[in-house]
Amino acid sequence: MDDRARMRRARSAWIWMCALLLAVTWGPVFGVHFHKMSANDAATGTVLVVFSPTLSARDLFRGVEESGGSLVEPVRWLPRTWVARSSAPGFVGRLKARGAWAVYFPELLSARALLSCSLAPAL
């Protein structure tokens, strides 16, 4: 094996080790963050809603309307994710019943909330 091949293998191993370290370090942090930012079925207000990619746009809009809410805007860099709002109690539960995969509080996208161990979502 020549020196170039050895250097490529060493560099590749180093990159994989860094990726593994990053996953092991930040994986639990993201898991806790997603859990903390999940909206319960009784929640109301402004939320982030993740819809199935197989759900048609028509069904998506109809589901939000039938849940007693309105769509505010799409999250452009997350496909099939929308900001929705409602003041009706149980909004989140109705969204899930009509095809939403997950519903989160808007602080999910906040770096401050991610790095803070004490920030709790307002219900």
Secondary structure per residue as TSV (DSSP state, phi and psi in degrees):
chain	resnum	aa	ss	phi	psi
A	1	M	-	360.0	131.4
A	2	D	-	-83.6	172.6
A	3	D	H	-64.7	-36.4
A	4	R	H	-63.9	-45.3
A	5	A	H	-63.1	-40.6
A	6	R	H	-63.7	-40.7
A	7	M	H	-65.8	-40.4
A	8	R	H	-63.8	-43.2
A	9	R	H	-64.2	-40.9
A	10	A	H	-65.2	-42.3
A	11	R	H	-65.4	-42.8
A	12	S	H	-62.3	-44.0
A	13	A	H	-62.9	-40.2
A	14	W	H	-64.1	-43.1
A	15	I	H	-63.9	-43.5
A	16	W	H	-64.6	-38.1
A	17	M	H	-65.7	-40.4
A	18	C	H	-64.3	-42.1
A	19	A	H	-63.4	-41.6
A	20	L	H	-63.8	-44.8
A	21	L	H	-61.1	-41.9
A	22	L	H	-62.6	-44.3
A	23	A	H	-65.4	-42.7
A	24	V	H	-67.9	-35.5
A	25	T	H	-76.3	-48.9
A	26	W	H	-93.0	-16.9
A	27	G	H	-55.2	-52.6
A	28	P	H	-63.0	-35.2
A	29	V	H	-62.8	-46.4
A	30	F	H	-65.7	-37.2
A	31	G	H	-61.2	-46.3
A	32	V	H	-64.9	-41.0
A	33	H	H	-61.8	-47.8
A	34	F	H	-61.5	-39.4
A	35	H	H	-64.5	-45.7
A	36	K	H	-64.6	-32.7
A	37	M	H	-91.6	-1.3
A	38	S	B	-68.7	133.3
A	39	A	-	-87.9	134.5
A	40	N	-	-77.6	165.9
A	41	D	T	-61.6	-25.9
A	42	A	T	-86.4	-6.6
A	43	A	-	-66.7	157.5
A	44	T	-	-144.6	175.0
A	45	G	E	104.9	-151.6
A	46	T	E	-92.1	128.6
A	47	V	E	-139.2	161.9
A	48	L	E	-99.3	128.6
A	49	V	E	-118.5	127.0
A	50	V	E	-103.7	120.9
A	51	F	E	-105.1	158.3
A	52	S	-	-65.5	139.1
A	53	P	T	-65.8	-18.2
A	54	T	T	-86.6	-10.2
A	55	L	S	-75.9	127.8
A	56	S	-	-69.1	157.7
A	57	A	H	-60.2	-38.5
A	58	R	H	-62.0	-45.9
A	59	D	H	-66.6	-35.7
A	60	L	H	-61.5	-51.5
A	61	F	H	-63.5	-42.5
A	62	R	H	-64.2	-41.6
A	63	G	H	-61.9	-41.7
A	64	V	H	-67.1	-42.5
A	65	E	H	-64.1	-43.8
A	66	E	H	-68.3	-19.8
A	67	S	T	-80.8	-6.5
A	68	G	T	88.7	23.4
A	69	G	-	-128.6	-175.4
A	70	S	E	-139.8	149.9
A	71	L	E	-82.6	135.3
A	72	V	E	-95.3	-54.6
A	73	E	E	-167.0	155.7
A	74	P	E	-79.7	152.8
A	75	V	-	-89.0	103.3
A	76	R	T	-60.5	-34.4
A	77	W	T	-94.1	1.5
A	78	L	S	-122.0	106.7
A	79	P	T	-60.9	141.6
A	80	R	T	60.7	28.2
A	81	T	E	-119.1	128.6
A	82	W	E	-128.9	153.0
A	83	V	E	-91.9	126.1
A	84	A	E	-127.8	160.2
A	85	R	E	-143.6	143.5
A	86	S	E	-161.5	149.4
A	87	S	-	-105.4	2.3
A	88	A	S	-80.8	130.1
A	89	P	T	-60.4	142.9
A	90	G	T	82.1	12.5
A	91	F	H	-55.5	-46.0
A	92	V	H	-63.1	-43.8
A	93	G	H	-61.1	-40.5
A	94	R	H	-68.1	-36.4
A	95	L	H	-61.7	-45.0
A	96	K	H	-63.3	-38.4
A	97	A	H	-66.7	-22.0
A	98	R	T	-105.2	21.5
A	99	G	T	111.5	-0.7
A	100	A	E	-72.2	132.3
A	101	W	E	-72.8	-44.3
A	102	A	E	-153.2	152.4
A	103	V	E	-133.4	128.5
A	104	Y	E	-127.7	158.4
A	105	F	-	-73.9	151.5
A	106	P	G	-59.7	-21.6
A	107	E	G	-65.4	-8.6
A	108	L	G	-55.3	-34.9
A	109	L	G	-90.8	6.4
A	110	S	-	-92.3	123.8
A	111	A	H	-64.5	-35.2
A	112	R	H	-61.3	-44.2
A	113	A	H	-66.4	-37.0
A	114	L	H	-63.3	-42.0
A	115	L	H	-85.5	-10.2
A	116	S	-	-94.6	131.1
A	117	C	S	-86.3	-13.2
A	118	S	S	-108.0	-5.3
A	119	L	-	-77.9	121.4
A	120	A	-	-112.7	141.9
A	121	P	-	-68.8	145.2
A	122	A	-	-81.9	134.5
A	123	L	-	-95.0	360.0
